[in-house]
Amino acid sequence: MTGYNVPPWDTWVGYFDDAPNSGGSCDAYLLAYVPEKLVEMANSGIIVNPEECILWLSDADTRIRKRLQR
């Protein structure tokens, strides 16, 4: 069912591939933009996602999050 976890293509910011064993929560991931009007709806989907493969960037341990925080 993971194919249904893909955000609309026109919201994609980029696909990132952190080095394997980088110590982060994800090795490869798709970063997507969520319009403010849809944040609550998106969060509802994240909460019930059985694969737990969707999360907010602020909750991810990835190189892009760390870079953006600097």
mmCIF file of the N, C-alpha and C atoms, coordinates in Angstrom:
data_MODEL
# 
_entry.id   MODEL 
# 
loop_
_atom_site.group_PDB 
_atom_site.id 
_atom_site.type_symbol 
_atom_site.label_atom_id 
_atom_site.label_alt_id 
_atom_site.label_comp_id 
_atom_site.label_asym_id 
_atom_site.label_entity_id 
_atom_site.label_seq_id 
_atom_site.pdbx_PDB_ins_code 
_atom_site.Cartn_x 
_atom_site.Cartn_y 
_atom_site.Cartn_z 
_atom_site.occupancy 
_atom_site.B_iso_or_equiv 
_atom_site.pdbx_formal_charge 
_atom_site.auth_seq_id 
_atom_site.auth_comp_id 
_atom_site.auth_asym_id 
_atom_site.auth_atom_id 
_atom_site.pdbx_PDB_model_num 
ATOM 1   N N  . MET A 1 1  ? 0.799  -1.205 0.000  1.00 0.00 ? 1  MET A N  1 
ATOM 2   C CA . MET A 1 1  ? 0.000  0.000  0.000  1.00 0.00 ? 1  MET A CA 1 
ATOM 3   C C  . MET A 1 1  ? 0.842  1.271  0.000  1.00 0.00 ? 1  MET A C  1 
ATOM 4   N N  . THR A 1 2  ? 2.137  1.159  0.091  1.00 0.00 ? 2  THR A N  1 
ATOM 5   C CA . THR A 1 2  ? 2.956  2.363  0.212  1.00 0.00 ? 2  THR A CA 1 
ATOM 6   C C  . THR A 1 2  ? 2.831  3.279  -1.004 1.00 0.00 ? 2  THR A C  1 
ATOM 7   N N  . GLY A 1 3  ? 2.388  2.774  -2.131 1.00 0.00 ? 3  GLY A N  1 
ATOM 8   C CA . GLY A 1 3  ? 2.218  3.607  -3.310 1.00 0.00 ? 3  GLY A CA 1 
ATOM 9   C C  . GLY A 1 3  ? 1.223  4.733  -3.107 1.00 0.00 ? 3  GLY A C  1 
ATOM 10  N N  . TYR A 1 4  ? 0.339  4.580  -2.136 1.00 0.00 ? 4  TYR A N  1 
ATOM 11  C CA . TYR A 1 4  ? -0.649 5.605  -1.855 1.00 0.00 ? 4  TYR A CA 1 
ATOM 12  C C  . TYR A 1 4  ? -0.121 6.680  -0.917 1.00 0.00 ? 4  TYR A C  1 
ATOM 13  N N  . ASN A 1 5  ? 1.114  6.544  -0.490 1.00 0.00 ? 5  ASN A N  1 
ATOM 14  C CA . ASN A 1 5  ? 1.715  7.517  0.416  1.00 0.00 ? 5  ASN A CA 1 
ATOM 15  C C  . ASN A 1 5  ? 2.493  8.602  -0.320 1.00 0.00 ? 5  ASN A C  1 
ATOM 16  N N  . VAL A 1 6  ? 2.386  8.636  -1.618 1.00 0.00 ? 6  VAL A N  1 
ATOM 17  C CA . VAL A 1 6  ? 3.129  9.601  -2.426 1.00 0.00 ? 6  VAL A CA 1 
ATOM 18  C C  . VAL A 1 6  ? 2.340  10.906 -2.514 1.00 0.00 ? 6  VAL A C  1 
ATOM 19  N N  . PRO A 1 7  ? 2.978  12.034 -2.171 1.00 0.00 ? 7  PRO A N  1 
ATOM 20  C CA . PRO A 1 7  ? 2.280  13.313 -2.281 1.00 0.00 ? 7  PRO A CA 1 
ATOM 21  C C  . PRO A 1 7  ? 2.103  13.710 -3.751 1.00 0.00 ? 7  PRO A C  1 
ATOM 22  N N  . PRO A 1 8  ? 1.179  14.604 -4.042 1.00 0.00 ? 8  PRO A N  1 
ATOM 23  C CA . PRO A 1 8  ? 0.986  15.052 -5.427 1.00 0.00 ? 8  PRO A CA 1 
ATOM 24  C C  . PRO A 1 8  ? 2.310  15.557 -6.011 1.00 0.00 ? 8  PRO A C  1 
ATOM 25  N N  . TRP A 1 9  ? 2.595  15.185 -7.245 1.00 0.00 ? 9  TRP A N  1 
ATOM 26  C CA . TRP A 1 9  ? 3.899  15.505 -7.849 1.00 0.00 ? 9  TRP A CA 1 
ATOM 27  C C  . TRP A 1 9  ? 4.185  16.994 -7.873 1.00 0.00 ? 9  TRP A C  1 
ATOM 28  N N  . ASP A 1 10 ? 3.159  17.825 -7.969 1.00 0.00 ? 10 ASP A N  1 
ATOM 29  C CA . ASP A 1 10 ? 3.408  19.265 -8.066 1.00 0.00 ? 10 ASP A CA 1 
ATOM 30  C C  . ASP A 1 10 ? 3.729  19.905 -6.713 1.00 0.00 ? 10 ASP A C  1 
ATOM 31  N N  . THR A 1 11 ? 3.818  19.082 -5.653 1.00 0.00 ? 11 THR A N  1 
ATOM 32  C CA . THR A 1 11 ? 4.237  19.592 -4.346 1.00 0.00 ? 11 THR A CA 1 
ATOM 33  C C  . THR A 1 11 ? 5.661  19.154 -4.003 1.00 0.00 ? 11 THR A C  1 
ATOM 34  N N  . TRP A 1 12 ? 6.265  18.356 -4.881 1.00 0.00 ? 12 TRP A N  1 
ATOM 35  C CA . TRP A 1 12 ? 7.602  17.831 -4.612 1.00 0.00 ? 12 TRP A CA 1 
ATOM 36  C C  . TRP A 1 12 ? 8.635  18.951 -4.619 1.00 0.00 ? 12 TRP A C  1 
ATOM 37  N N  . VAL A 1 13 ? 9.463  18.983 -3.596 1.00 0.00 ? 13 VAL A N  1 
ATOM 38  C CA . VAL A 1 13 ? 10.568 19.937 -3.521 1.00 0.00 ? 13 VAL A CA 1 
ATOM 39  C C  . VAL A 1 13 ? 11.834 19.264 -4.030 1.00 0.00 ? 13 VAL A C  1 
ATOM 40  N N  . GLY A 1 14 ? 12.047 18.022 -3.646 1.00 0.00 ? 14 GLY A N  1 
ATOM 41  C CA . GLY A 1 14 ? 13.221 17.287 -4.104 1.00 0.00 ? 14 GLY A CA 1 
ATOM 42  C C  . GLY A 1 14 ? 13.295 15.907 -3.496 1.00 0.00 ? 14 GLY A C  1 
ATOM 43  N N  . TYR A 1 15 ? 14.102 15.074 -4.145 1.00 0.00 ? 15 TYR A N  1 
ATOM 44  C CA . TYR A 1 15 ? 14.378 13.732 -3.656 1.00 0.00 ? 15 TYR A CA 1 
ATOM 45  C C  . TYR A 1 15 ? 15.798 13.749 -3.129 1.00 0.00 ? 15 TYR A C  1 
ATOM 46  N N  . PHE A 1 16 ? 15.987 13.294 -1.918 1.00 0.00 ? 16 PHE A N  1 
ATOM 47  C CA . PHE A 1 16 ? 17.294 13.346 -1.274 1.00 0.00 ? 16 PHE A CA 1 
ATOM 48  C C  . PHE A 1 16 ? 17.736 11.937 -0.897 1.00 0.00 ? 16 PHE A C  1 
ATOM 49  N N  . ASP A 1 17 ? 19.007 11.697 -1.008 1.00 0.00 ? 17 ASP A N  1 
ATOM 50  C CA . ASP A 1 17 ? 19.567 10.390 -0.697 1.00 0.00 ? 17 ASP A CA 1 
ATOM 51  C C  . ASP A 1 17 ? 20.751 10.597 0.230  1.00 0.00 ? 17 ASP A C  1 
ATOM 52  N N  . ASP A 1 18 ? 20.513 10.451 1.518  1.00 0.00 ? 18 ASP A N  1 
ATOM 53  C CA . ASP A 1 18 ? 21.595 10.558 2.489  1.00 0.00 ? 18 ASP A CA 1 
ATOM 54  C C  . ASP A 1 18 ? 22.443 9.288  2.413  1.00 0.00 ? 18 ASP A C  1 
ATOM 55  N N  . ALA A 1 19 ? 23.675 9.410  2.793  1.00 0.00 ? 19 ALA A N  1 
ATOM 56  C CA . ALA A 1 19 ? 24.563 8.255  2.773  1.00 0.00 ? 19 ALA A CA 1 
ATOM 57  C C  . ALA A 1 19 ? 24.017 7.148  3.666  1.00 0.00 ? 19 ALA A C  1 
ATOM 58  N N  . PRO A 1 20 ? 24.071 5.900  3.195  1.00 0.00 ? 20 PRO A N  1 
ATOM 59  C CA . PRO A 1 20 ? 23.651 4.807  4.074  1.00 0.00 ? 20 PRO A CA 1 
ATOM 60  C C  . PRO A 1 20 ? 24.455 4.843  5.378  1.00 0.00 ? 20 PRO A C  1 
ATOM 61  N N  . ASN A 1 21 ? 23.816 4.463  6.428  1.00 0.00 ? 21 ASN A N  1 
ATOM 62  C CA . ASN A 1 21 ? 24.450 4.460  7.748  1.00 0.00 ? 21 ASN A CA 1 
ATOM 63  C C  . ASN A 1 21 ? 24.869 5.851  8.197  1.00 0.00 ? 21 ASN A C  1 
ATOM 64  N N  . SER A 1 22 ? 24.154 6.878  7.730  1.00 0.00 ? 22 SER A N  1 
ATOM 65  C CA . SER A 1 22 ? 24.477 8.249  8.127  1.00 0.00 ? 22 SER A CA 1 
ATOM 66  C C  . SER A 1 22 ? 23.992 8.546  9.541  1.00 0.00 ? 22 SER A C  1 
ATOM 67  N N  . GLY A 1 23 ? 23.273 7.591  10.110 1.00 0.00 ? 23 GLY A N  1 
ATOM 68  C CA . GLY A 1 23 ? 22.771 7.783  11.459 1.00 0.00 ? 23 GLY A CA 1 
ATOM 69  C C  . GLY A 1 23 ? 21.442 8.509  11.510 1.00 0.00 ? 23 GLY A C  1 
ATOM 70  N N  . GLY A 1 24 ? 20.909 8.895  10.368 1.00 0.00 ? 24 GLY A N  1 
ATOM 71  C CA . GLY A 1 24 ? 19.636 9.594  10.326 1.00 0.00 ? 24 GLY A CA 1 
ATOM 72  C C  . GLY A 1 24 ? 18.465 8.635  10.333 1.00 0.00 ? 24 GLY A C  1 
ATOM 73  N N  . SER A 1 25 ? 17.264 9.206  10.371 1.00 0.00 ? 25 SER A N  1 
ATOM 74  C CA . SER A 1 25 ? 16.065 8.384  10.409 1.00 0.00 ? 25 SER A CA 1 
ATOM 75  C C  . SER A 1 25 ? 15.683 7.848  9.034  1.00 0.00 ? 25 SER A C  1 
ATOM 76  N N  . CYS A 1 26 ? 16.227 8.429  7.970  1.00 0.00 ? 26 CYS A N  1 
ATOM 77  C CA . CYS A 1 26 ? 15.906 8.012  6.607  1.00 0.00 ? 26 CYS A CA 1 
ATOM 78  C C  . CYS A 1 26 ? 17.165 8.051  5.761  1.00 0.00 ? 26 CYS A C  1 
ATOM 79  N N  . ASP A 1 27 ? 17.311 7.081  4.861  1.00 0.00 ? 27 ASP A N  1 
ATOM 80  C CA . ASP A 1 27 ? 18.423 7.137  3.914  1.00 0.00 ? 27 ASP A CA 1 
ATOM 81  C C  . ASP A 1 27 ? 18.013 7.898  2.661  1.00 0.00 ? 27 ASP A C  1 
ATOM 82  N N  . ALA A 1 28 ? 16.834 7.588  2.125  1.00 0.00 ? 28 ALA A N  1 
ATOM 83  C CA . ALA A 1 28 ? 16.330 8.251  0.931  1.00 0.00 ? 28 ALA A CA 1 
ATOM 84  C C  . ALA A 1 28 ? 14.907 8.722  1.222  1.00 0.00 ? 28 ALA A C  1 
ATOM 85  N N  . TYR A 1 29 ? 14.582 9.925  0.753  1.00 0.00 ? 29 TYR A N  1 
ATOM 86  C CA . TYR A 1 29 ? 13.277 10.482 1.081  1.00 0.00 ? 29 TYR A CA 1 
ATOM 87  C C  . TYR A 1 29 ? 12.881 11.555 0.086  1.00 0.00 ? 29 TYR A C  1 
ATOM 88  N N  . LEU A 1 30 ? 11.579 11.740 -0.034 1.00 0.00 ? 30 LEU A N  1 
ATOM 89  C CA . LEU A 1 30 ? 10.991 12.760 -0.887 1.00 0.00 ? 30 LEU A CA 1 
ATOM 90  C C  . LEU A 1 30 ? 10.508 13.894 0.006  1.00 0.00 ? 30 LEU A C  1 
ATOM 91  N N  . LEU A 1 31 ? 10.942 15.092 -0.285 1.00 0.00 ? 31 LEU A N  1 
ATOM 92  C CA . LEU A 1 31 ? 10.517 16.271 0.473  1.00 0.00 ? 31 LEU A CA 1 
ATOM 93  C C  . LEU A 1 31 ? 9.439  16.980 -0.334 1.00 0.00 ? 31 LEU A C  1 
ATOM 94  N N  . ALA A 1 32 ? 8.308  17.239 0.299  1.00 0.00 ? 32 ALA A N  1 
ATOM 95  C CA . ALA A 1 32 ? 7.189  17.884 -0.392 1.00 0.00 ? 32 ALA A CA 1 
ATOM 96  C C  . ALA A 1 32 ? 6.703  19.085 0.410  1.00 0.00 ? 32 ALA A C  1 
ATOM 97  N N  . TYR A 1 33 ? 6.150  20.045 -0.301 1.00 0.00 ? 33 TYR A N  1 
ATOM 98  C CA . TYR A 1 33 ? 5.586  21.249 0.292  1.00 0.00 ? 33 TYR A CA 1 
ATOM 99  C C  . TYR A 1 33 ? 4.114  20.998 0.610  1.00 0.00 ? 33 TYR A C  1 
ATOM 100 N N  . VAL A 1 34 ? 3.687  21.399 1.797  1.00 0.00 ? 34 VAL A N  1 
ATOM 101 C CA . VAL A 1 34 ? 2.274  21.298 2.173  1.00 0.00 ? 34 VAL A CA 1 
ATOM 102 C C  . VAL A 1 34 ? 1.752  22.719 2.361  1.00 0.00 ? 34 VAL A C  1 
ATOM 103 N N  . PRO A 1 35 ? 0.803  23.158 1.525  1.00 0.00 ? 35 PRO A N  1 
ATOM 104 C CA . PRO A 1 35 ? 0.230  24.493 1.709  1.00 0.00 ? 35 PRO A CA 1 
ATOM 105 C C  . PRO A 1 35 ? -0.389 24.623 3.094  1.00 0.00 ? 35 PRO A C  1 
ATOM 106 N N  . GLU A 1 36 ? -0.281 25.781 3.686  1.00 0.00 ? 36 GLU A N  1 
ATOM 107 C CA . GLU A 1 36 ? -0.754 25.998 5.054  1.00 0.00 ? 36 GLU A CA 1 
ATOM 108 C C  . GLU A 1 36 ? -2.208 25.564 5.245  1.00 0.00 ? 36 GLU A C  1 
ATOM 109 N N  . LYS A 1 37 ? -3.047 25.787 4.236  1.00 0.00 ? 37 LYS A N  1 
ATOM 110 C CA . LYS A 1 37 ? -4.462 25.415 4.345  1.00 0.00 ? 37 LYS A CA 1 
ATOM 111 C C  . LYS A 1 37 ? -4.648 23.911 4.505  1.00 0.00 ? 37 LYS A C  1 
ATOM 112 N N  . LEU A 1 38 ? -3.654 23.118 4.109  1.00 0.00 ? 38 LEU A N  1 
ATOM 113 C CA . LEU A 1 38 ? -3.781 21.665 4.138  1.00 0.00 ? 38 LEU A CA 1 
ATOM 114 C C  . LEU A 1 38 ? -2.963 20.999 5.239  1.00 0.00 ? 38 LEU A C  1 
ATOM 115 N N  . VAL A 1 39 ? -2.294 21.783 6.074  1.00 0.00 ? 39 VAL A N  1 
ATOM 116 C CA . VAL A 1 39 ? -1.439 21.220 7.128  1.00 0.00 ? 39 VAL A CA 1 
ATOM 117 C C  . VAL A 1 39 ? -2.237 20.328 8.072  1.00 0.00 ? 39 VAL A C  1 
ATOM 118 N N  . GLU A 1 40 ? -3.382 20.777 8.519  1.00 0.00 ? 40 GLU A N  1 
ATOM 119 C CA . GLU A 1 40 ? -4.181 19.985 9.457  1.00 0.00 ? 40 GLU A CA 1 
ATOM 120 C C  . GLU A 1 40 ? -4.611 18.662 8.824  1.00 0.00 ? 40 GLU A C  1 
ATOM 121 N N  . MET A 1 41 ? -5.031 18.691 7.568  1.00 0.00 ? 41 MET A N  1 
ATOM 122 C CA . MET A 1 41 ? -5.447 17.481 6.877  1.00 0.00 ? 41 MET A CA 1 
ATOM 123 C C  . MET A 1 41 ? -4.256 16.542 6.676  1.00 0.00 ? 41 MET A C  1 
ATOM 124 N N  . ALA A 1 42 ? -3.121 17.109 6.291  1.00 0.00 ? 42 ALA A N  1 
ATOM 125 C CA . ALA A 1 42 ? -1.921 16.290 6.112  1.00 0.00 ? 42 ALA A CA 1 
ATOM 126 C C  . ALA A 1 42 ? -1.499 15.649 7.432  1.00 0.00 ? 42 ALA A C  1 
ATOM 127 N N  . ASN A 1 43 ? -1.569 16.407 8.503  1.00 0.00 ? 43 ASN A N  1 
ATOM 128 C CA . ASN A 1 43 ? -1.206 15.872 9.812  1.00 0.00 ? 43 ASN A CA 1 
ATOM 129 C C  . ASN A 1 43 ? -2.124 14.720 10.212 1.00 0.00 ? 43 ASN A C  1 
ATOM 130 N N  . SER A 1 44 ? -3.398 14.824 9.891  1.00 0.00 ? 44 SER A N  1 
ATOM 131 C CA . SER A 1 44 ? -4.332 13.727 10.177 1.00 0.00 ? 44 SER A CA 1 
ATOM 132 C C  . SER A 1 44 ? -3.913 12.461 9.430  1.00 0.00 ? 44 SER A C  1 
ATOM 133 N N  . GLY A 1 45 ? -3.452 12.613 8.214  1.00 0.00 ? 45 GLY A N  1 
ATOM 134 C CA . GLY A 1 45 ? -2.975 11.464 7.439  1.00 0.00 ? 45 GLY A CA 1 
ATOM 135 C C  . GLY A 1 45 ? -1.692 10.886 8.011  1.00 0.00 ? 45 GLY A C  1 
ATOM 136 N N  . ILE A 1 46 ? -0.807 11.737 8.476  1.00 0.00 ? 46 ILE A N  1 
ATOM 137 C CA . ILE A 1 46 ? 0.447  11.270 9.075  1.00 0.00 ? 46 ILE A CA 1 
ATOM 138 C C  . ILE A 1 46 ? 0.155  10.442 10.320 1.00 0.00 ? 46 ILE A C  1 
ATOM 139 N N  . ILE A 1 47 ? -0.776 10.904 11.132 1.00 0.00 ? 47 ILE A N  1 
ATOM 140 C CA . ILE A 1 47 ? -1.099 10.227 12.389 1.00 0.00 ? 47 ILE A CA 1 
ATOM 141 C C  . ILE A 1 47 ? -1.611 8.804  12.151 1.00 0.00 ? 47 ILE A C  1 
ATOM 142 N N  . VAL A 1 48 ? -2.410 8.600  11.117 1.00 0.00 ? 48 VAL A N  1 
ATOM 143 C CA . VAL A 1 48 ? -3.007 7.276  10.890 1.00 0.00 ? 48 VAL A CA 1 
ATOM 144 C C  . VAL A 1 48 ? -2.230 6.429  9.893  1.00 0.00 ? 48 VAL A C  1 
ATOM 145 N N  . ASN A 1 49 ? -1.115 6.892  9.382  1.00 0.00 ? 49 ASN A N  1 
ATOM 146 C CA . ASN A 1 49 ? -0.338 6.141  8.399  1.00 0.00 ? 49 ASN A CA 1 
ATOM 147 C C  . ASN A 1 49 ? 0.246  4.882  9.030  1.00 0.00 ? 49 ASN A C  1 
ATOM 148 N N  . PRO A 1 50 ? -0.222 3.679  8.617  1.00 0.00 ? 50 PRO A N  1 
ATOM 149 C CA . PRO A 1 50 ? 0.219  2.449  9.275  1.00 0.00 ? 50 PRO A CA 1 
ATOM 150 C C  . PRO A 1 50 ? 1.694  2.123  9.037  1.00 0.00 ? 50 PRO A C  1 
ATOM 151 N N  . GLU A 1 51 ? 2.259  2.547  7.919  1.00 0.00 ? 51 GLU A N  1 
ATOM 152 C CA . GLU A 1 51 ? 3.670  2.252  7.646  1.00 0.00 ? 51 GLU A CA 1 
ATOM 153 C C  . GLU A 1 51 ? 4.616  3.188  8.388  1.00 0.00 ? 51 GLU A C  1 
ATOM 154 N N  . GLU A 1 52 ? 4.063  4.272  8.912  1.00 0.00 ? 52 GLU A N  1 
ATOM 155 C CA . GLU A 1 52 ? 4.858  5.295  9.607  1.00 0.00 ? 52 GLU A CA 1 
ATOM 156 C C  . GLU A 1 52 ? 6.017  5.790  8.733  1.00 0.00 ? 52 GLU A C  1 
ATOM 157 N N  . CYS A 1 53 ? 5.731  5.954  7.446  1.00 0.00 ? 53 CYS A N  1 
ATOM 158 C CA . CYS A 1 53 ? 6.764  6.391  6.512  1.00 0.00 ? 53 CYS A CA 1 
ATOM 159 C C  . CYS A 1 53 ? 6.584  7.856  6.104  1.00 0.00 ? 53 CYS A C  1 
ATOM 160 N N  . ILE A 1 54 ? 5.643  8.543  6.717  1.00 0.00 ? 54 ILE A N  1 
ATOM 161 C CA . ILE A 1 54 ? 5.408  9.951  6.431  1.00 0.00 ? 54 ILE A CA 1 
ATOM 162 C C  . ILE A 1 54 ? 5.623  10.723 7.722  1.00 0.00 ? 54 ILE A C  1 
ATOM 163 N N  . LEU A 1 55 ? 6.412  11.770 7.654  1.00 0.00 ? 55 LEU A N  1 
ATOM 164 C CA . LEU A 1 55 ? 6.605  12.593 8.836  1.00 0.00 ? 55 LEU A CA 1 
ATOM 165 C C  . LEU A 1 55 ? 6.960  14.007 8.418  1.00 0.00 ? 55 LEU A C  1 
ATOM 166 N N  . TRP A 1 56 ? 6.784  14.917 9.351  1.00 0.00 ? 56 TRP A N  1 
ATOM 167 C CA . TRP A 1 56 ? 7.144  16.299 9.118  1.00 0.00 ? 56 TRP A CA 1 
ATOM 168 C C  . TRP A 1 56 ? 8.664  16.427 9.124  1.00 0.00 ? 56 TRP A C  1 
ATOM 169 N N  . LEU A 1 57 ? 9.167  17.339 8.339  1.00 0.00 ? 57 LEU A N  1 
ATOM 170 C CA . LEU A 1 57 ? 10.613 17.536 8.279  1.00 0.00 ? 57 LEU A CA 1 
ATOM 171 C C  . LEU A 1 57 ? 11.174 17.848 9.664  1.00 0.00 ? 57 LEU A C  1 
ATOM 172 N N  . SER A 1 58 ? 10.435 18.586 10.449 1.00 0.00 ? 58 SER A N  1 
ATOM 173 C CA . SER A 1 58 ? 10.906 18.939 11.795 1.00 0.00 ? 58 SER A CA 1 
ATOM 174 C C  . SER A 1 58 ? 11.080 17.714 12.691 1.00 0.00 ? 58 SER A C  1 
ATOM 175 N N  . ASP A 1 59 ? 10.436 16.601 12.340 1.00 0.00 ? 59 ASP A N  1 
ATOM 176 C CA . ASP A 1 59 ? 10.541 15.370 13.123 1.00 0.00 ? 59 ASP A CA 1 
ATOM 177 C C  . ASP A 1 59 ? 11.539 14.376 12.534 1.00 0.00 ? 59 ASP A C  1 
ATOM 178 N N  . ALA A 1 60 ? 12.125 14.720 11.397 1.00 0.00 ? 60 ALA A N  1 
ATOM 179 C CA . ALA A 1 60 ? 13.032 13.808 10.707 1.00 0.00 ? 60 ALA A CA 1 
ATOM 180 C C  . ALA A 1 60 ? 14.485 14.113 11.062 1.00 0.00 ? 60 ALA A C  1 
ATOM 181 N N  . ASP A 1 61 ? 15.256 13.065 11.217 1.00 0.00 ? 61 ASP A N  1 
ATOM 182 C CA . ASP A 1 61 ? 16.683 13.216 11.467 1.00 0.00 ? 61 ASP A CA 1 
ATOM 183 C C  . ASP A 1 61 ? 17.401 13.012 10.135 1.00 0.00 ? 61 ASP A C  1 
ATOM 184 N N  . THR A 1 62 ? 17.431 14.065 9.328  1.00 0.00 ? 62 THR A N  1 
ATOM 185 C CA . THR A 1 62 ? 18.015 13.992 7.990  1.00 0.00 ? 62 THR A CA 1 
ATOM 186 C C  . THR A 1 62 ? 19.015 15.124 7.789  1.00 0.00 ? 62 THR A C  1 
ATOM 187 N N  . ARG A 1 63 ? 19.877 14.932 6.796  1.00 0.00 ? 63 ARG A N  1 
ATOM 188 C CA . ARG A 1 63 ? 20.874 15.976 6.511  1.00 0.00 ? 63 ARG A CA 1 
ATOM 189 C C  . ARG A 1 63 ? 20.225 17.264 6.021  1.00 0.00 ? 63 ARG A C  1 
ATOM 190 N N  . ILE A 1 64 ? 19.157 17.177 5.222  1.00 0.00 ? 64 ILE A N  1 
ATOM 191 C CA . ILE A 1 64 ? 18.538 18.404 4.704  1.00 0.00 ? 64 ILE A CA 1 
ATOM 192 C C  . ILE A 1 64 ? 17.906 19.204 5.823  1.00 0.00 ? 64 ILE A C  1 
ATOM 193 N N  . ARG A 1 65 ? 17.298 18.553 6.811  1.00 0.00 ? 65 ARG A N  1 
ATOM 194 C CA . ARG A 1 65 ? 16.731 19.283 7.940  1.00 0.00 ? 65 ARG A CA 1 
ATOM 195 C C  . ARG A 1 65 ? 17.836 19.993 8.721  1.00 0.00 ? 65 ARG A C  1 
ATOM 196 N N  . LYS A 1 66 ? 18.907 19.284 8.980  1.00 0.00 ? 66 LYS A N  1 
ATOM 197 C CA . LYS A 1 66 ? 20.026 19.872 9.715  1.00 0.00 ? 66 LYS A CA 1 
ATOM 198 C C  . LYS A 1 66 ? 20.611 21.058 8.958  1.00 0.00 ? 66 LYS A C  1 
ATOM 199 N N  . ARG A 1 67 ? 20.693 20.917 7.651  1.00 0.00 ? 67 ARG A N  1 
ATOM 200 C CA . ARG A 1 67 ? 21.238 22.020 6.821  1.00 0.00 ? 67 ARG A CA 1 
ATOM 201 C C  . ARG A 1 67 ? 20.318 23.228 6.830  1.00 0.00 ? 67 ARG A C  1 
ATOM 202 N N  . LEU A 1 68 ? 19.027 23.000 6.746  1.00 0.00 ? 68 LEU A N  1 
ATOM 203 C CA . LEU A 1 68 ? 18.075 24.103 6.750  1.00 0.00 ? 68 LEU A CA 1 
ATOM 204 C C  . LEU A 1 68 ? 18.014 24.797 8.109  1.00 0.00 ? 68 LEU A C  1 
ATOM 205 N N  . GLN A 1 69 ? 18.263 24.059 9.177  1.00 0.00 ? 69 GLN A N  1 
ATOM 206 C CA . GLN A 1 69 ? 18.249 24.657 10.508 1.00 0.00 ? 69 GLN A CA 1 
ATOM 207 C C  . GLN A 1 69 ? 19.440 25.601 10.736 1.00 0.00 ? 69 GLN A C  1 
ATOM 208 N N  . ARG A 1 70 ? 20.541 25.354 10.026 1.00 0.00 ? 70 ARG A N  1 
ATOM 209 C CA . ARG A 1 70 ? 21.725 26.208 10.212 1.00 0.00 ? 70 ARG A CA 1 
ATOM 210 C C  . ARG A 1 70 ? 21.520 27.561 9.668  1.00 0.00 ? 70 ARG A C  1 
# 
